[in-house]
Amino acid sequence: MYSPYPIIIKEKFLSKNLCNKIIKQIEINNKFDDHVMNGRGRINKGSKNFINFVNSSKEIYKFYKDFNNLKFFKKFFSKLQFHYKSKKKWHFNVKISRFSKLNYGLQKGNKLTVNFQKEKKTNVLNLDMDFSCSSYGYQRSAHRDRETRVVNFLIYLNTLKKNDGASFQIFKFKKNQKSQKSQKNFPRFPKKNQVQLSKSLIPSAGKLIIFLSTPDSYHGVSKLISKTKKRFFIYGSYSLNKPVIWKYN
């Protein structure tokens, strides 16, 4: 599949059984840390609610434990690197000092945890993750994620139809990349006329979408127009304790 930035898609990455268990637990829990983006409730890493959620079953805990690991990051990063080199665009050459299983970035504002502040001189990688449920009206315009992120991922927990909406959208930045060698030239929230839709990925249970958080990794979500269906998903990233500096080849 063509993409303007390195991306990997794996169908049925999670079993339908595990997807259903996570959805059921979200419904039983019925408690979100915040509501954002016009219809999305989130259970965010770093909250007591999140801890209780991942400890609610052995299967969910194992899933979280597997992701909250440097080996898992390296596994997918190496695969993304292959596409990365073949495209000869952005390069991430930062040496990671260590992986923290406890660190997390706050979901609102630009502040970081106390642990982050103590480790400014080293490059510490961590997992950020939330379990989410979105309903009618949820959508996201083209954007790229925070500058601290190295790799982003999305896992769908349920299946929707094309006419339900809520598809993951991949956008291409229209300006000539060769004249945009500085990441500062890529706005985090571009105007509509600055990007072009390249591909839409319809939600299907267990599907994993993972991509490098390069300066041009513009993505969004089409409006969830179904009034009877919800979009259950997991969203996360592997992030540094400081802004990532991408270099253009």
Contacts in CASP RR format, 6 or more apart in sequence:
PFRMAT RR
TARGET T0000
AUTHOR 0000-0000-0000
METHOD contacts of the structure
MODEL  1
MYSPYPIIIKEKFLSKNLCNKIIKQIEINNKFDDHVMNGRGRINKGSKNF
INFVNSSKEIYKFYKDFNNLKFFKKFFSKLQFHYKSKKKWHFNVKISRFS
KLNYGLQKGNKLTVNFQKEKKTNVLNLDMDFSCSSYGYQRSAHRDRETRV
VNFLIYLNTLKKNDGASFQIFKFKKNQKSQKSQKNFPRFPKKNQVQLSKS
LIPSAGKLIIFLSTPDSYHGVSKLISKTKKRFFIYGSYSLNKPVIWKYN
1 7 0 8 1.000
1 9 0 8 1.000
1 199 0 8 1.000
2 198 0 8 1.000
2 199 0 8 1.000
3 170 0 8 1.000
3 198 0 8 1.000
3 199 0 8 1.000
3 211 0 8 1.000
4 170 0 8 1.000
4 171 0 8 1.000
4 172 0 8 1.000
4 173 0 8 1.000
4 198 0 8 1.000
4 216 0 8 1.000
4 218 0 8 1.000
5 87 0 8 1.000
5 89 0 8 1.000
5 90 0 8 1.000
5 211 0 8 1.000
5 212 0 8 1.000
5 214 0 8 1.000
5 216 0 8 1.000
5 217 0 8 1.000
6 80 0 8 1.000
6 81 0 8 1.000
6 83 0 8 1.000
6 84 0 8 1.000
6 87 0 8 1.000
6 211 0 8 1.000
6 212 0 8 1.000
6 214 0 8 1.000
7 80 0 8 1.000
7 83 0 8 1.000
7 170 0 8 1.000
7 209 0 8 1.000
7 210 0 8 1.000
7 211 0 8 1.000
7 212 0 8 1.000
8 76 0 8 1.000
8 79 0 8 1.000
8 80 0 8 1.000
8 83 0 8 1.000
8 208 0 8 1.000
8 209 0 8 1.000
8 210 0 8 1.000
8 211 0 8 1.000
9 201 0 8 1.000
9 207 0 8 1.000
9 208 0 8 1.000
9 209 0 8 1.000
10 207 0 8 1.000
10 208 0 8 1.000
10 210 0 8 1.000
11 204 0 8 1.000
11 206 0 8 1.000
11 207 0 8 1.000
12 205 0 8 1.000
12 206 0 8 1.000
12 207 0 8 1.000
13 155 0 8 1.000
13 206 0 8 1.000
13 207 0 8 1.000
13 208 0 8 1.000
14 63 0 8 1.000
14 155 0 8 1.000
14 157 0 8 1.000
14 205 0 8 1.000
14 206 0 8 1.000
14 208 0 8 1.000
15 206 0 8 1.000
16 205 0 8 1.000
16 206 0 8 1.000
18 59 0 8 1.000
18 60 0 8 1.000
18 63 0 8 1.000
19 156 0 8 1.000
19 157 0 8 1.000
19 158 0 8 1.000
19 205 0 8 1.000
19 206 0 8 1.000
19 232 0 8 1.000
21 57 0 8 1.000
21 59 0 8 1.000
21 60 0 8 1.000
22 60 0 8 1.000
22 63 0 8 1.000
22 131 0 8 1.000
22 157 0 8 1.000
22 232 0 8 1.000
22 234 0 8 1.000
23 157 0 8 1.000
23 158 0 8 1.000
23 232 0 8 1.000
25 53 0 8 1.000
25 56 0 8 1.000
25 57 0 8 1.000
25 60 0 8 1.000
26 43 0 8 1.000
26 53 0 8 1.000
26 131 0 8 1.000
26 133 0 8 1.000
26 232 0 8 1.000
29 43 0 8 1.000
29 49 0 8 1.000
29 52 0 8 1.000
29 53 0 8 1.000
29 56 0 8 1.000
31 43 0 8 1.000
31 49 0 8 1.000
32 41 0 8 1.000
32 42 0 8 1.000
32 43 0 8 1.000
32 49 0 8 1.000
32 133 0 8 1.000
33 42 0 8 1.000
33 43 0 8 1.000
33 44 0 8 1.000
33 47 0 8 1.000
33 49 0 8 1.000
33 50 0 8 1.000
33 107 0 8 1.000
33 130 0 8 1.000
34 41 0 8 1.000
34 42 0 8 1.000
34 44 0 8 1.000
34 107 0 8 1.000
34 108 0 8 1.000
35 41 0 8 1.000
35 42 0 8 1.000
36 42 0 8 1.000
37 134 0 8 1.000
37 138 0 8 1.000
37 139 0 8 1.000
37 140 0 8 1.000
38 137 0 8 1.000
38 138 0 8 1.000
38 139 0 8 1.000
39 134 0 8 1.000
39 135 0 8 1.000
39 136 0 8 1.000
39 137 0 8 1.000
39 138 0 8 1.000
40 132 0 8 1.000
40 133 0 8 1.000
40 134 0 8 1.000
40 138 0 8 1.000
41 132 0 8 1.000
41 133 0 8 1.000
41 134 0 8 1.000
42 107 0 8 1.000
42 130 0 8 1.000
42 131 0 8 1.000
42 132 0 8 1.000
43 49 0 8 1.000
43 50 0 8 1.000
43 53 0 8 1.000
43 130 0 8 1.000
43 131 0 8 1.000
43 132 0 8 1.000
44 50 0 8 1.000
44 107 0 8 1.000
44 130 0 8 1.000
45 104 0 8 1.000
45 127 0 8 1.000
45 128 0 8 1.000
45 129 0 8 1.000
45 130 0 8 1.000
46 104 0 8 1.000
50 130 0 8 1.000
50 131 0 8 1.000
53 60 0 8 1.000
53 131 0 8 1.000
54 60 0 8 1.000
54 61 0 8 1.000
54 64 0 8 1.000
55 61 0 8 1.000
64 129 0 8 1.000
66 72 0 8 1.000
67 127 0 8 1.000
67 129 0 8 1.000
68 101 0 8 1.000
68 127 0 8 1.000
68 129 0 8 1.000
69 99 0 8 1.000
69 101 0 8 1.000
70 96 0 8 1.000
70 99 0 8 1.000
70 125 0 8 1.000
73 99 0 8 1.000
73 125 0 8 1.000
73 127 0 8 1.000
73 151 0 8 1.000
73 238 0 8 1.000
76 151 0 8 1.000
76 153 0 8 1.000
76 210 0 8 1.000
77 150 0 8 1.000
77 151 0 8 1.000
77 238 0 8 1.000
80 151 0 8 1.000
80 210 0 8 1.000
80 211 0 8 1.000
80 212 0 8 1.000
84 90 0 8 1.000
84 91 0 8 1.000
84 92 0 8 1.000
84 212 0 8 1.000
88 249 0 8 1.000
89 177 0 8 1.000
89 214 0 8 1.000
89 216 0 8 1.000
89 248 0 8 1.000
89 249 0 8 1.000
90 183 0 8 1.000
90 212 0 8 1.000
90 214 0 8 1.000
90 215 0 8 1.000
90 216 0 8 1.000
90 246 0 8 1.000
90 247 0 8 1.000
90 248 0 8 1.000
90 249 0 8 1.000
91 246 0 8 1.000
91 247 0 8 1.000
91 248 0 8 1.000
91 249 0 8 1.000
92 150 0 8 1.000
92 212 0 8 1.000
92 244 0 8 1.000
92 246 0 8 1.000
93 247 0 8 1.000
94 123 0 8 1.000
94 240 0 8 1.000
94 244 0 8 1.000
94 245 0 8 1.000
95 123 0 8 1.000
96 123 0 8 1.000
96 124 0 8 1.000
96 125 0 8 1.000
96 240 0 8 1.000
97 122 0 8 1.000
97 123 0 8 1.000
97 124 0 8 1.000
98 122 0 8 1.000
98 124 0 8 1.000
98 125 0 8 1.000
99 124 0 8 1.000
99 125 0 8 1.000
99 126 0 8 1.000
100 115 0 8 1.000
100 124 0 8 1.000
100 125 0 8 1.000
100 126 0 8 1.000
101 126 0 8 1.000
101 127 0 8 1.000
102 115 0 8 1.000
102 126 0 8 1.000
103 113 0 8 1.000
103 115 0 8 1.000
103 116 0 8 1.000
103 124 0 8 1.000
103 126 0 8 1.000
103 241 0 8 1.000
104 113 0 8 1.000
104 126 0 8 1.000
104 127 0 8 1.000
104 128 0 8 1.000
105 112 0 8 1.000
105 113 0 8 1.000
105 116 0 8 1.000
105 126 0 8 1.000
105 128 0 8 1.000
105 148 0 8 1.000
105 239 0 8 1.000
106 112 0 8 1.000
106 113 0 8 1.000
107 130 0 8 1.000
112 241 0 8 1.000
115 241 0 8 1.000
116 124 0 8 1.000
116 241 0 8 1.000
119 241 0 8 1.000
120 241 0 8 1.000
120 242 0 8 1.000
122 241 0 8 1.000
123 240 0 8 1.000
123 241 0 8 1.000
123 242 0 8 1.000
124 240 0 8 1.000
124 241 0 8 1.000
125 150 0 8 1.000
125 238 0 8 1.000
125 239 0 8 1.000
125 240 0 8 1.000
126 238 0 8 1.000
126 239 0 8 1.000
126 241 0 8 1.000
127 236 0 8 1.000
127 237 0 8 1.000
127 238 0 8 1.000
127 239 0 8 1.000
128 149 0 8 1.000
128 236 0 8 1.000
128 237 0 8 1.000
128 238 0 8 1.000
128 239 0 8 1.000
129 234 0 8 1.000
129 235 0 8 1.000
129 236 0 8 1.000
129 237 0 8 1.000
130 234 0 8 1.000
130 235 0 8 1.000
130 236 0 8 1.000
131 234 0 8 1.000
132 232 0 8 1.000
132 233 0 8 1.000
132 234 0 8 1.000
132 235 0 8 1.000
133 230 0 8 1.000
133 231 0 8 1.000
133 232 0 8 1.000
133 233 0 8 1.000
134 166 0 8 1.000
134 224 0 8 1.000
134 230 0 8 1.000
134 231 0 8 1.000
134 233 0 8 1.000
135 224 0 8 1.000
135 230 0 8 1.000
135 231 0 8 1.000
136 224 0 8 1.000
136 225 0 8 1.000
136 226 0 8 1.000
136 227 0 8 1.000
137 223 0 8 1.000
137 224 0 8 1.000
137 225 0 8 1.000
138 166 0 8 1.000
138 221 0 8 1.000
138 223 0 8 1.000
138 224 0 8 1.000
138 231 0 8 1.000
139 166 0 8 1.000
139 220 0 8 1.000
139 221 0 8 1.000
139 222 0 8 1.000
139 223 0 8 1.000
139 224 0 8 1.000
140 219 0 8 1.000
140 220 0 8 1.000
140 221 0 8 1.000
141 189 0 8 1.000
141 192 0 8 1.000
141 220 0 8 1.000
142 169 0 8 1.000
142 171 0 8 1.000
142 189 0 8 1.000
142 190 0 8 1.000
142 192 0 8 1.000
142 195 0 8 1.000
142 218 0 8 1.000
142 219 0 8 1.000
142 220 0 8 1.000
143 188 0 8 1.000
143 189 0 8 1.000
143 190 0 8 1.000
143 218 0 8 1.000
143 219 0 8 1.000
143 220 0 8 1.000
144 186 0 8 1.000
144 188 0 8 1.000
144 213 0 8 1.000
144 214 0 8 1.000
144 215 0 8 1.000
144 216 0 8 1.000
144 217 0 8 1.000
144 218 0 8 1.000
144 219 0 8 1.000
145 152 0 8 1.000
145 213 0 8 1.000
145 217 0 8 1.000
145 237 0 8 1.000
146 213 0 8 1.000
146 237 0 8 1.000
146 239 0 8 1.000
147 188 0 8 1.000
147 243 0 8 1.000
147 244 0 8 1.000
148 239 0 8 1.000
148 240 0 8 1.000
148 241 0 8 1.000
148 242 0 8 1.000
148 243 0 8 1.000
148 244 0 8 1.000
149 213 0 8 1.000
149 237 0 8 1.000
149 238 0 8 1.000
149 239 0 8 1.000
149 240 0 8 1.000
149 244 0 8 1.000
150 212 0 8 1.000
150 213 0 8 1.000
150 237 0 8 1.000
150 238 0 8 1.000
150 239 0 8 1.000
150 240 0 8 1.000
150 244 0 8 1.000
151 210 0 8 1.000
151 211 0 8 1.000
151 212 0 8 1.000
151 213 0 8 1.000
151 237 0 8 1.000
151 238 0 8 1.000
152 210 0 8 1.000
152 211 0 8 1.000
152 212 0 8 1.000
152 213 0 8 1.000
152 217 0 8 1.000
152 235 0 8 1.000
152 236 0 8 1.000
152 237 0 8 1.000
153 208 0 8 1.000
153 209 0 8 1.000
153 210 0 8 1.000
153 211 0 8 1.000
153 234 0 8 1.000
153 235 0 8 1.000
153 236 0 8 1.000
153 237 0 8 1.000
154 168 0 8 1.000
154 208 0 8 1.000
154 209 0 8 1.000
154 210 0 8 1.000
154 233 0 8 1.000
154 234 0 8 1.000
154 235 0 8 1.000
154 236 0 8 1.000
155 206 0 8 1.000
155 207 0 8 1.000
155 208 0 8 1.000
155 209 0 8 1.000
155 233 0 8 1.000
155 234 0 8 1.000
155 235 0 8 1.000
156 203 0 8 1.000
156 204 0 8 1.000
156 205 0 8 1.000
156 206 0 8 1.000
156 207 0 8 1.000
156 231 0 8 1.000
156 232 0 8 1.000
156 233 0 8 1.000
157 205 0 8 1.000
157 206 0 8 1.000
157 232 0 8 1.000
157 233 0 8 1.000
157 234 0 8 1.000
158 203 0 8 1.000
158 205 0 8 1.000
158 230 0 8 1.000
158 231 0 8 1.000
158 232 0 8 1.000
159 203 0 8 1.000
159 204 0 8 1.000
159 205 0 8 1.000
160 166 0 8 1.000
160 167 0 8 1.000
160 202 0 8 1.000
160 203 0 8 1.000
160 204 0 8 1.000
160 226 0 8 1.000
160 229 0 8 1.000
160 231 0 8 1.000
161 202 0 8 1.000
162 202 0 8 1.000
163 225 0 8 1.000
163 226 0 8 1.000
164 203 0 8 1.000
164 224 0 8 1.000
164 225 0 8 1.000
164 226 0 8 1.000
164 229 0 8 1.000
165 222 0 8 1.000
165 223 0 8 1.000
165 224 0 8 1.000
165 225 0 8 1.000
165 226 0 8 1.000
166 203 0 8 1.000
166 221 0 8 1.000
166 222 0 8 1.000
166 223 0 8 1.000
166 224 0 8 1.000
166 226 0 8 1.000
166 231 0 8 1.000
167 200 0 8 1.000
167 201 0 8 1.000
167 202 0 8 1.000
167 203 0 8 1.000
167 221 0 8 1.000
167 222 0 8 1.000
168 200 0 8 1.000
168 201 0 8 1.000
168 203 0 8 1.000
168 209 0 8 1.000
168 219 0 8 1.000
168 220 0 8 1.000
168 221 0 8 1.000
169 197 0 8 1.000
169 199 0 8 1.000
169 200 0 8 1.000
169 201 0 8 1.000
169 219 0 8 1.000
169 220 0 8 1.000
169 221 0 8 1.000
169 222 0 8 1.000
170 197 0 8 1.000
170 198 0 8 1.000
170 199 0 8 1.000
170 200 0 8 1.000
170 201 0 8 1.000
170 218 0 8 1.000
170 219 0 8 1.000
171 190 0 8 1.000
171 195 0 8 1.000
171 196 0 8 1.000
171 197 0 8 1.000
171 198 0 8 1.000
171 218 0 8 1.000
171 219 0 8 1.000
171 220 0 8 1.000
172 195 0 8 1.000
172 196 0 8 1.000
172 197 0 8 1.000
172 198 0 8 1.000
172 216 0 8 1.000
172 218 0 8 1.000
173 180 0 8 1.000
173 186 0 8 1.000
173 190 0 8 1.000
173 194 0 8 1.000
173 195 0 8 1.000
173 216 0 8 1.000
173 218 0 8 1.000
174 193 0 8 1.000
174 194 0 8 1.000
174 195 0 8 1.000
174 196 0 8 1.000
175 185 0 8 1.000
175 194 0 8 1.000
177 216 0 8 1.000
180 186 0 8 1.000
180 216 0 8 1.000
181 248 0 8 1.000
182 248 0 8 1.000
183 215 0 8 1.000
183 245 0 8 1.000
183 246 0 8 1.000
183 248 0 8 1.000
185 215 0 8 1.000
186 215 0 8 1.000
186 216 0 8 1.000
187 194 0 8 1.000
190 218 0 8 1.000
195 218 0 8 1.000
200 222 0 8 1.000
201 207 0 8 1.000
201 209 0 8 1.000
203 231 0 8 1.000
203 233 0 8 1.000
211 217 0 8 1.000
211 219 0 8 1.000
213 237 0 8 1.000
213 244 0 8 1.000
214 246 0 8 1.000
215 246 0 8 1.000
224 230 0 8 1.000
224 231 0 8 1.000
END
